[in-house]
Amino acid sequence: MKPEAGQIYGNRYRLVDRIAIGGMGEVWRAHDEVILRDVAIKILKPEFMGDPGFLERFRVEARHAARVDHEGIADVYDYGEGSGSAYLVMELVSGDSLARIIEKRIRLTSVEVLSIMEQTARALHAAHEDGLVHRDVKPGNLLITPSGKVKITDFGIARVADQVALTATGQVMGTVQYLAPEQATGKQATPSTDIYSLGIVAYEALTGRRPFTGESQMVIAMAQINDKPPAMGQDIDQRVQDLVLACLAKKPNQRPGSALDLSNRARALRLQLEGVSPTEIFNQDQTPTVRTRVIEPDPKTEPSEKPPIIWPWLALIGLLFAAAAGVMIAIVLSLMSEQQSEVPVPTFEPTVQPTETPTEDLIPTVVVLLTDVIGKNVADASIFLKERGLVVDAVPGEPLELEDPRILTVYKADGLGQVKVGATVKIYYYIQQTTIPAPTESVPGSEPTDGSIPLPSSSVSPFPSPSPTGGSGN
């Protein structure tokens, strides 16, 4: 059932208007008819209902998000399935996504970005403490309220660290523009993975562009693994740049030690930029000032009639002492230099580090997500895969009625994730159930029919006639 305004889900949630469309489903504003409040309801796309993997991921989104109680994470109220749909009821956050804010404003100020980093990292720390890694931190999943508060949404592809992943081994989850290097290589996501993604978000918000771009997901993923981010610009405070680039370190152990550490550092830097002195932030002691005191003469002391003339002698003695001290210093320095000359000085030759070349497991791979092909026309999906160096095995699948708009739409795919170039990807698409009437006259050699002959699905080609294409169907 396609979501439409006025529909009722779970006998209580009436759809009002659509907020957004994502890879897995649609998000609607809805009204809870039972307790009379507005909520957000995320409805899984119908084409995914037949995929147990997608449905299970949608179920665990509710459990994952509900596990963490933090003001920076959108609350989950309810989950349900029925009438061919699955839905998730969440807190309706007033405001806009960071993605739309960046789209409108292009660039945010350093103070604004530091505030977003501070709040987001603190909320992520709460999730990390509960063993949960988000794995898809991006501007579209960060909602900003009118007062500037940040709410994290969409824990749908999060991985619980102490449980077995729902995805196949090596399958890449997340949005490639914000993938950490360890994600792009199919390794296990950790709390440091979220820190990297948040660094990408901060970079984009500060500069108005993403650090790693390319013509394909493979190119972007390889850049995440191997390339350094471009310079951010001289108009951005160097301290802010240093913090963001620390988050973008290729090795997880070179990033901030935890999301809480990142939050604290972002807060301290934000306060400095706002004019709060470092001594107020860190409660450091001020350097004590040296004050002088005037010594009053003792009134009991009577001045002598005329002091003897001893200043010339004192001056002479002072000169002699200074000369002697100079000679002693020269002797000591001479002895020290002789001793140092006798000690062999180690020579440091620059060590040439071997250039790390991508392994064979990295070079010939591409990153393909289910959302790249599921729900698309089989011809477009095939072009998309072939452009990435993959072999396509398009398999005619379930038949549909003549009027069904999903005919020739891909509904299932095998062999996705991190795929080696040249590998075969199998995609399944809906076909049209067509019959033709049986012949009225018998034909020599023909078999008797029961009234209709199913048209073989292989005779209906989903692909257009060979002609130059203007680009991928992605």
DRENROVEX-682642 format. One record per residue (C-alpha): x, y, z. Coordinates in steps of 0.1 Angstrom, whole numbers, plus 5000, padded with zeros to 4 digits. Layout:
N
<pt px="X" py="Y" pz="Z"/>
...
END
This chain:
474
<pt px="5000" py="5000" pz="5000"/>
<pt px="5015" py="5033" pz="4989"/>
<pt px="5015" py="5059" pz="5017"/>
<pt px="4990" py="5087" pz="5012"/>
<pt px="4977" py="5115" pz="5033"/>
<pt px="4948" py="5105" pz="5055"/>
<pt px="4958" py="5068" pz="5058"/>
<pt px="4957" py="5053" pz="5093"/>
<pt px="4986" py="5031" pz="5105"/>
<pt px="4983" py="5009" pz="5136"/>
<pt px="4947" py="5021" pz="5141"/>
<pt px="4960" py="5054" pz="5156"/>
<pt px="4986" py="5072" pz="5134"/>
<pt px="4970" py="5093" pz="5106"/>
<pt px="4993" py="5105" pz="5079"/>
<pt px="4994" py="5143" pz="5074"/>
<pt px="5021" py="5151" pz="5049"/>
<pt px="5054" py="5136" pz="5036"/>
<pt px="5086" py="5150" pz="5050"/>
<pt px="5113" py="5131" pz="5031"/>
<pt px="5121" py="5100" pz="5010"/>
<pt px="5151" py="5079" pz="5019"/>
<pt px="5168" py="5048" pz="5006"/>
<pt px="5146" py="5024" pz="5027"/>
<pt px="5114" py="5043" pz="5030"/>
<pt px="5094" py="5075" pz="5034"/>
<pt px="5091" py="5097" pz="5064"/>
<pt px="5057" py="5113" pz="5071"/>
<pt px="5043" py="5137" pz="5096"/>
<pt px="5015" py="5119" pz="5113"/>
<pt px="4990" py="5126" pz="5141"/>
<pt px="4985" py="5102" pz="5170"/>
<pt px="4948" py="5099" pz="5173"/>
<pt px="4951" py="5083" pz="5207"/>
<pt px="4972" py="5107" pz="5228"/>
<pt px="4967" py="5136" pz="5204"/>
<pt px="5002" py="5146" pz="5194"/>
<pt px="5022" py="5149" pz="5161"/>
<pt px="5048" py="5123" pz="5154"/>
<pt px="5071" py="5112" pz="5126"/>
<pt px="5064" py="5079" pz="5110"/>
<pt px="5090" py="5061" pz="5088"/>
<pt px="5073" py="5036" pz="5064"/>
<pt px="5093" py="5009" pz="5047"/>
<pt px="5090" py="5008" pz="5009"/>
<pt px="5067" py="4981" pz="4997"/>
<pt px="5093" py="4965" pz="4974"/>
<pt px="5115" py="4958" pz="5005"/>
<pt px="5088" py="4939" pz="5024"/>
<pt px="5097" py="4907" pz="5006"/>
<pt px="5134" py="4910" pz="5016"/>
<pt px="5140" py="4894" pz="5050"/>
<pt px="5173" py="4913" pz="5054"/>
<pt px="5157" py="4947" pz="5049"/>
<pt px="5128" py="4939" pz="5071"/>
<pt px="5150" py="4927" pz="5099"/>
<pt px="5172" py="4959" pz="5096"/>
<pt px="5140" py="4980" pz="5099"/>
<pt px="5129" py="4961" pz="5130"/>
<pt px="5162" py="4965" pz="5148"/>
<pt px="5162" py="5002" pz="5141"/>
<pt px="5134" py="5005" pz="5166"/>
<pt px="5153" py="4985" pz="5192"/>
<pt px="5186" py="5003" pz="5186"/>
<pt px="5172" py="5038" pz="5189"/>
<pt px="5150" py="5029" pz="5218"/>
<pt px="5180" py="5016" pz="5238"/>
<pt px="5196" py="5050" pz="5241"/>
<pt px="5180" py="5076" pz="5263"/>
<pt px="5197" py="5109" pz="5254"/>
<pt px="5184" py="5144" pz="5246"/>
<pt px="5205" py="5144" pz="5214"/>
<pt px="5189" py="5113" pz="5199"/>
<pt px="5154" py="5113" pz="5185"/>
<pt px="5130" py="5091" pz="5206"/>
<pt px="5113" py="5061" pz="5192"/>
<pt px="5077" py="5056" pz="5203"/>
<pt px="5064" py="5026" pz="5184"/>
<pt px="5069" py="5000" pz="5157"/>
<pt px="5044" py="4980" pz="5138"/>
<pt px="5038" py="4957" pz="5108"/>
<pt px="5006" py="4951" pz="5088"/>
<pt px="4987" py="4956" pz="5056"/>
<pt px="5019" py="4950" pz="5036"/>
<pt px="5038" py="4977" pz="5054"/>
<pt px="5062" py="4981" pz="5083"/>
<pt px="5066" py="5014" pz="5101"/>
<pt px="5085" py="5031" pz="5128"/>
<pt px="5070" py="5059" pz="5149"/>
<pt px="5095" py="5085" pz="5162"/>
<pt px="5097" py="5119" pz="5178"/>
<pt px="5088" py="5147" pz="5154"/>
<pt px="5117" py="5171" pz="5156"/>
<pt px="5108" py="5207" pz="5147"/>
<pt px="5135" py="5223" pz="5125"/>
<pt px="5154" py="5211" pz="5095"/>
<pt px="5181" py="5186" pz="5086"/>
<pt px="5217" py="5198" pz="5084"/>
<pt px="5217" py="5187" pz="5048"/>
<pt px="5190" py="5212" pz="5039"/>
<pt px="5207" py="5239" pz="5060"/>
<pt px="5240" py="5234" pz="5041"/>
<pt px="5221" py="5233" pz="5008"/>
<pt px="5205" py="5267" pz="5016"/>
<pt px="5235" py="5285" pz="5032"/>
<pt px="5264" py="5266" pz="5016"/>
<pt px="5288" py="5273" pz="5045"/>
<pt px="5283" py="5276" pz="5083"/>
<pt px="5304" py="5296" pz="5107"/>
<pt px="5331" py="5279" pz="5128"/>
<pt px="5312" py="5285" pz="5160"/>
<pt px="5281" py="5269" pz="5145"/>
<pt px="5300" py="5239" pz="5133"/>
<pt px="5318" py="5234" pz="5166"/>
<pt px="5285" py="5235" pz="5184"/>
<pt px="5271" py="5208" pz="5160"/>
<pt px="5302" py="5187" pz="5166"/>
<pt px="5300" py="5192" pz="5203"/>
<pt px="5264" py="5181" pz="5206"/>
<pt px="5265" py="5153" pz="5181"/>
<pt px="5296" py="5138" pz="5196"/>
<pt px="5281" py="5139" pz="5231"/>
<pt px="5250" py="5121" pz="5219"/>
<pt px="5271" py="5095" pz="5200"/>
<pt px="5291" py="5089" pz="5231"/>
<pt px="5259" py="5079" pz="5249"/>
<pt px="5252" py="5054" pz="5221"/>
<pt px="5288" py="5041" pz="5222"/>
<pt px="5286" py="5036" pz="5259"/>
<pt px="5256" py="5013" pz="5252"/>
<pt px="5276" py="4993" pz="5227"/>
<pt px="5260" py="5009" pz="5197"/>
<pt px="5277" py="5024" pz="5166"/>
<pt px="5256" py="5045" pz="5143"/>
<pt px="5277" py="5038" pz="5111"/>
<pt px="5258" py="5064" pz="5090"/>
<pt px="5265" py="5098" pz="5104"/>
<pt px="5257" py="5123" pz="5077"/>
<pt px="5240" py="5157" pz="5074"/>
<pt px="5207" py="5141" pz="5065"/>
<pt px="5206" py="5123" pz="5098"/>
<pt px="5213" py="5153" pz="5119"/>
<pt px="5182" py="5174" pz="5127"/>
<pt px="5187" py="5210" pz="5139"/>
<pt px="5160" py="5226" pz="5160"/>
<pt px="5152" py="5264" pz="5157"/>
<pt px="5171" py="5269" pz="5190"/>
<pt px="5202" py="5251" pz="5176"/>
<pt px="5198" py="5218" pz="5193"/>
<pt px="5210" py="5187" pz="5174"/>
<pt px="5190" py="5154" pz="5172"/>
<pt px="5205" py="5123" pz="5157"/>
<pt px="5181" py="5101" pz="5137"/>
<pt px="5182" py="5068" pz="5117"/>
<pt px="5200" py="5041" pz="5136"/>
<pt px="5186" py="5017" pz="5110"/>
<pt px="5220" py="5004" pz="5099"/>
<pt px="5237" py="5007" pz="5132"/>
<pt px="5256" py="4977" pz="5145"/>
<pt px="5256" py="4964" pz="5180"/>
<pt px="5292" py="4957" pz="5188"/>
<pt px="5284" py="4926" pz="5209"/>
<pt px="5261" py="4910" pz="5183"/>
<pt px="5265" py="4894" pz="5150"/>
<pt px="5260" py="4918" pz="5121"/>
<pt px="5229" py="4914" pz="5100"/>
<pt px="5248" py="4920" pz="5068"/>
<pt px="5270" py="4895" pz="5051"/>
<pt px="5307" py="4895" pz="5059"/>
<pt px="5324" py="4924" pz="5041"/>
<pt px="5292" py="4941" pz="5030"/>
<pt px="5296" py="4979" pz="5032"/>
<pt px="5269" py="4998" pz="5050"/>
<pt px="5265" py="5036" pz="5051"/>
<pt px="5267" py="5065" pz="5027"/>
<pt px="5300" py="5063" pz="5007"/>
<pt px="5307" py="5101" pz="5009"/>
<pt px="5309" py="5097" pz="5047"/>
<pt px="5324" py="5063" pz="5050"/>
<pt px="5354" py="5058" pz="5072"/>
<pt px="5384" py="5040" pz="5056"/>
<pt px="5377" py="5009" pz="5077"/>
<pt px="5341" py="5008" pz="5065"/>
<pt px="5352" py="5011" pz="5029"/>
<pt px="5375" py="4981" pz="5032"/>
<pt px="5347" py="4960" pz="5049"/>
<pt px="5362" py="4960" pz="5084"/>
<pt px="5342" py="4962" pz="5116"/>
<pt px="5329" py="4996" pz="5125"/>
<pt px="5339" py="5011" pz="5159"/>
<pt px="5331" py="5043" pz="5178"/>
<pt px="5360" py="5058" pz="5160"/>
<pt px="5341" py="5052" pz="5127"/>
<pt px="5314" py="5076" pz="5138"/>
<pt px="5341" py="5102" pz="5147"/>
<pt px="5355" py="5100" pz="5111"/>
<pt px="5320" py="5105" pz="5096"/>
<pt px="5314" py="5135" pz="5119"/>
<pt px="5346" py="5149" pz="5107"/>
<pt px="5334" py="5147" pz="5071"/>
<pt px="5302" py="5164" pz="5081"/>
<pt px="5321" py="5192" pz="5098"/>
<pt px="5344" py="5196" pz="5068"/>
<pt px="5315" py="5199" pz="5045"/>
<pt px="5296" py="5224" pz="5067"/>
<pt px="5327" py="5246" pz="5070"/>
<pt px="5338" py="5246" pz="5034"/>
<pt px="5305" py="5240" pz="5015"/>
<pt px="5320" py="5209" pz="4998"/>
<pt px="5328" py="5173" pz="5006"/>
<pt px="5364" py="5164" pz="5009"/>
<pt px="5362" py="5133" pz="4987"/>
<pt px="5342" py="5132" pz="4955"/>
<pt px="5343" py="5112" pz="4923"/>
<pt px="5324" py="5100" pz="4893"/>
<pt px="5315" py="5067" pz="4910"/>
<pt px="5312" py="5052" pz="4944"/>
<pt px="5343" py="5032" pz="4938"/>
<pt px="5364" py="5063" pz="4932"/>
<pt px="5350" py="5080" pz="4963"/>
<pt px="5356" py="5049" pz="4985"/>
<pt px="5392" py="5046" pz="4972"/>
<pt px="5397" py="5083" pz="4980"/>
<pt px="5385" py="5077" pz="5016"/>
<pt px="5411" py="5050" pz="5019"/>
<pt px="5441" py="5066" pz="5003"/>
<pt px="5438" py="5103" pz="4997"/>
<pt px="5444" py="5133" pz="5020"/>
<pt px="5415" py="5158" pz="5023"/>
<pt px="5421" py="5190" pz="5003"/>
<pt px="5430" py="5222" pz="5021"/>
<pt px="5400" py="5238" pz="5038"/>
<pt px="5409" py="5274" pz="5032"/>
<pt px="5428" py="5302" pz="5050"/>
<pt px="5396" py="5319" pz="5061"/>
<pt px="5389" py="5290" pz="5086"/>
<pt px="5406" py="5292" pz="5120"/>
<pt px="5436" py="5269" pz="5120"/>
<pt px="5426" py="5254" pz="5153"/>
<pt px="5393" py="5244" pz="5139"/>
<pt px="5410" py="5229" pz="5109"/>
<pt px="5433" py="5209" pz="5131"/>
<pt px="5404" py="5195" pz="5151"/>
<pt px="5384" py="5185" pz="5119"/>
<pt px="5415" py="5169" pz="5103"/>
<pt px="5422" py="5150" pz="5134"/>
<pt px="5389" py="5133" pz="5130"/>
<pt px="5398" py="5125" pz="5094"/>
<pt px="5429" py="5105" pz="5102"/>
<pt px="5430" py="5073" pz="5082"/>
<pt px="5439" py="5052" pz="5112"/>
<pt px="5413" py="5050" pz="5139"/>
<pt px="5439" py="5052" pz="5167"/>
<pt px="5451" py="5086" pz="5154"/>
<pt px="5416" py="5102" pz="5158"/>
<pt px="5403" py="5117" pz="5190"/>
<pt px="5402" py="5089" pz="5217"/>
<pt px="5364" py="5090" pz="5221"/>
<pt px="5333" py="5109" pz="5211"/>
<pt px="5333" py="5125" pz="5245"/>
<pt px="5369" py="5137" pz="5241"/>
<pt px="5359" py="5152" pz="5207"/>
<pt px="5329" py="5169" pz="5223"/>
<pt px="5350" py="5184" pz="5250"/>
<pt px="5376" py="5197" pz="5226"/>
<pt px="5349" py="5212" pz="5203"/>
<pt px="5333" py="5229" pz="5233"/>
<pt px="5366" py="5244" pz="5245"/>
<pt px="5375" py="5257" pz="5211"/>
<pt px="5340" py="5271" pz="5206"/>
<pt px="5341" py="5290" pz="5238"/>
<pt px="5375" py="5304" pz="5229"/>
<pt px="5362" py="5317" pz="5195"/>
<pt px="5332" py="5332" pz="5213"/>
<pt px="5356" py="5352" pz="5235"/>
<pt px="5358" py="5331" pz="5267"/>
<pt px="5393" py="5331" pz="5279"/>
<pt px="5411" py="5297" pz="5282"/>
<pt px="5416" py="5303" pz="5319"/>
<pt px="5378" py="5304" pz="5324"/>
<pt px="5374" py="5272" pz="5303"/>
<pt px="5400" py="5251" pz="5319"/>
<pt px="5401" py="5268" pz="5354"/>
<pt px="5438" py="5274" pz="5351"/>
<pt px="5456" py="5295" pz="5377"/>
<pt px="5467" py="5329" pz="5364"/>
<pt px="5504" py="5337" pz="5364"/>
<pt px="5512" py="5354" pz="5397"/>
<pt px="5524" py="5390" pz="5394"/>
<pt px="5556" py="5400" pz="5411"/>
<pt px="5550" py="5431" pz="5433"/>
<pt px="5578" py="5452" pz="5449"/>
<pt px="5578" py="5467" pz="5484"/>
<pt px="5596" py="5499" pz="5494"/>
<pt px="5619" py="5493" pz="5524"/>
<pt px="5617" py="5523" pz="5547"/>
<pt px="5650" py="5533" pz="5565"/>
<pt px="5653" py="5525" pz="5601"/>
<pt px="5646" py="5557" pz="5620"/>
<pt px="5669" py="5545" pz="5648"/>
<pt px="5699" py="5544" pz="5625"/>
<pt px="5718" py="5576" pz="5625"/>
<pt px="5739" py="5585" pz="5595"/>
<pt px="5776" py="5587" pz="5601"/>
<pt px="5794" py="5619" pz="5597"/>
<pt px="5812" py="5609" pz="5565"/>
<pt px="5816" py="5574" pz="5552"/>
<pt px="5851" py="5564" pz="5542"/>
<pt px="5859" py="5565" pz="5505"/>
<pt px="5858" py="5528" pz="5496"/>
<pt px="5839" py="5528" pz="5463"/>
<pt px="5870" py="5527" pz="5441"/>
<pt px="5883" py="5497" pz="5459"/>
<pt px="5849" py="5480" pz="5456"/>
<pt px="5848" py="5486" pz="5419"/>
<pt px="5883" py="5472" pz="5415"/>
<pt px="5874" py="5441" pz="5435"/>
<pt px="5843" py="5436" pz="5413"/>
<pt px="5863" py="5439" pz="5381"/>
<pt px="5888" py="5413" pz="5394"/>
<pt px="5860" py="5389" pz="5403"/>
<pt px="5843" py="5394" pz="5369"/>
<pt px="5876" py="5387" pz="5351"/>
<pt px="5882" py="5355" pz="5372"/>
<pt px="5847" py="5343" pz="5366"/>
<pt px="5851" py="5348" pz="5329"/>
<pt px="5883" py="5328" pz="5328"/>
<pt px="5866" py="5300" pz="5348"/>
<pt px="5836" py="5299" pz="5324"/>
<pt px="5860" py="5298" pz="5294"/>
<pt px="5879" py="5268" pz="5309"/>
<pt px="5847" py="5249" pz="5317"/>
<pt px="5833" py="5255" pz="5282"/>
<pt px="5866" py="5243" pz="5267"/>
<pt px="5865" py="5211" pz="5287"/>
<pt px="5829" py="5205" pz="5278"/>
<pt px="5836" py="5209" pz="5241"/>
<pt px="5866" py="5185" pz="5243"/>
<pt px="5844" py="5159" pz="5260"/>
<pt px="5817" py="5163" pz="5235"/>
<pt px="5841" py="5159" pz="5207"/>
<pt px="5853" py="5126" pz="5221"/>
<pt px="5818" py="5112" pz="5223"/>
<pt px="5807" py="5097" pz="5189"/>
<pt px="5777" py="5116" pz="5176"/>
<pt px="5751" py="5093" pz="5161"/>
<pt px="5743" py="5101" pz="5126"/>
<pt px="5706" py="5100" pz="5116"/>
<pt px="5700" py="5091" pz="5081"/>
<pt px="5665" py="5096" pz="5068"/>
<pt px="5646" py="5064" pz="5068"/>
<pt px="5628" py="5059" pz="5035"/>
<pt px="5594" py="5045" pz="5044"/>
<pt px="5581" py="5021" pz="5018"/>
<pt px="5552" py="5035" pz="4999"/>
<pt px="5521" py="5018" pz="5009"/>
<pt px="5505" py="5005" pz="4978"/>
<pt px="5469" py="4994" pz="4978"/>
<pt px="5466" py="4956" pz="4981"/>
<pt px="5449" py="4935" pz="4955"/>
<pt px="5419" py="4933" pz="4978"/>
<pt px="5414" py="4971" pz="4975"/>
<pt px="5423" py="4981" pz="4940"/>
<pt px="5399" py="4958" pz="4921"/>
<pt px="5368" py="4964" pz="4942"/>
<pt px="5338" py="4986" pz="4939"/>
<pt px="5312" py="4995" pz="4966"/>
<pt px="5276" py="4988" pz="4955"/>
<pt px="5247" py="4992" pz="4980"/>
<pt px="5214" py="4976" pz="4977"/>
<pt px="5198" py="5010" pz="4972"/>
<pt px="5218" py="5014" pz="4941"/>
<pt px="5198" py="4988" pz="4922"/>
<pt px="5167" py="4979" pz="4943"/>
<pt px="5136" py="4996" pz="4930"/>
<pt px="5152" py="5007" pz="4897"/>
<pt px="5145" py="4996" pz="4862"/>
<pt px="5165" py="4966" pz="4853"/>
<pt px="5180" py="4983" pz="4823"/>
<pt px="5192" py="5012" pz="4844"/>
<pt px="5205" py="4990" pz="4871"/>
<pt px="5224" py="4969" pz="4846"/>
<pt px="5240" py="5000" pz="4831"/>
<pt px="5249" py="5012" pz="4865"/>
<pt px="5266" py="4980" pz="4874"/>
<pt px="5284" py="4976" pz="4840"/>
<pt px="5298" py="5011" pz="4843"/>
<pt px="5316" py="4999" pz="4875"/>
<pt px="5332" py="4970" pz="4858"/>
<pt px="5308" py="4943" pz="4869"/>
<pt px="5291" py="4915" pz="4850"/>
<pt px="5254" py="4915" pz="4853"/>
<pt px="5232" py="4885" pz="4854"/>
<pt px="5196" py="4898" pz="4851"/>
<pt px="5172" py="4870" pz="4861"/>
<pt px="5135" py="4872" pz="4853"/>
<pt px="5117" py="4868" pz="4885"/>
<pt px="5081" py="4870" pz="4899"/>
<pt px="5054" py="4877" pz="4874"/>
<pt px="5030" py="4906" pz="4879"/>
<pt px="4997" py="4916" pz="4864"/>
<pt px="4997" py="4937" pz="4832"/>
<pt px="4988" py="4970" pz="4849"/>
<pt px="5014" py="4967" pz="4877"/>
<pt px="5039" py="4996" pz="4875"/>
<pt px="5066" py="4975" pz="4891"/>
<pt px="5072" py="4954" pz="4859"/>
<pt px="5109" py="4953" pz="4849"/>
<pt px="5118" py="4967" pz="4884"/>
<pt px="5146" py="4951" pz="4903"/>
<pt px="5134" py="4937" pz="4936"/>
<pt px="5163" py="4915" pz="4947"/>
<pt px="5201" py="4914" pz="4942"/>
<pt px="5229" py="4890" pz="4952"/>
<pt px="5266" py="4897" pz="4956"/>
<pt px="5266" py="4934" pz="4965"/>
<pt px="5286" py="4953" pz="4991"/>
<pt px="5324" py="4954" pz="4984"/>
<pt px="5326" py="4936" pz="4950"/>
<pt px="5357" py="4928" pz="4930"/>
<pt px="5358" py="4943" pz="4895"/>
<pt px="5348" py="4917" pz="4870"/>
<pt px="5326" py="4898" pz="4895"/>
<pt px="5291" py="4888" pz="4886"/>
<pt px="5261" py="4905" pz="4903"/>
<pt px="5228" py="4888" pz="4900"/>
<pt px="5197" py="4909" pz="4899"/>
<pt px="5161" py="4898" pz="4899"/>
<pt px="5133" py="4918" pz="4883"/>
<pt px="5095" py="4916" pz="4880"/>
<pt px="5082" py="4903" pz="4847"/>
<pt px="5048" py="4907" pz="4830"/>
<pt px="5025" py="4877" pz="4832"/>
<pt px="5012" py="4875" pz="4796"/>
<pt px="4991" py="4849" pz="4779"/>
<pt px="4980" py="4844" pz="4742"/>
<pt px="4949" py="4826" pz="4731"/>
<pt px="4952" py="4791" pz="4718"/>
<pt px="4950" py="4786" pz="4680"/>
<pt px="4915" py="4779" pz="4667"/>
<pt px="4927" py="4753" pz="4642"/>
<pt px="4949" py="4724" pz="4649"/>
<pt px="4984" py="4727" pz="4636"/>
<pt px="5002" py="4695" pz="4625"/>
<pt px="5026" py="4685" pz="4652"/>
<pt px="5012" py="4709" pz="4678"/>
<pt px="5002" py="4697" pz="4713"/>
<pt px="4967" py="4702" pz="4726"/>
<pt px="4963" py="4732" pz="4749"/>
<pt px="4941" py="4741" pz="4778"/>
<pt px="4929" py="4774" pz="4764"/>
<pt px="4959" py="4796" pz="4768"/>
<pt px="4997" py="4794" pz="4764"/>
<pt px="5019" py="4814" pz="4788"/>
<pt px="5043" py="4836" pz="4769"/>
<pt px="5079" py="4826" pz="4780"/>
<pt px="5094" py="4854" pz="4801"/>
<pt px="5126" py="4851" pz="4782"/>
<pt px="5109" py="4864" pz="4750"/>
<pt px="5102" py="4898" pz="4767"/>
<pt px="5134" py="4918" pz="4768"/>
<pt px="5136" py="4944" pz="4795"/>
<pt px="5165" py="4961" pz="4778"/>
<pt px="5162" py="4988" pz="4751"/>
<pt px="5176" py="4982" pz="4716"/>
<pt px="5214" py="4989" pz="4714"/>
<pt px="5219" py="5026" pz="4711"/>
<pt px="5243" py="5052" pz="4726"/>
<pt px="5235" py="5060" pz="4762"/>
<pt px="5239" py="5095" pz="4776"/>
<pt px="5250" py="5082" pz="4811"/>
<pt px="5242" py="5059" pz="4839"/>
<pt px="5207" py="5054" pz="4852"/>
<pt px="5218" py="5061" pz="4887"/>
END
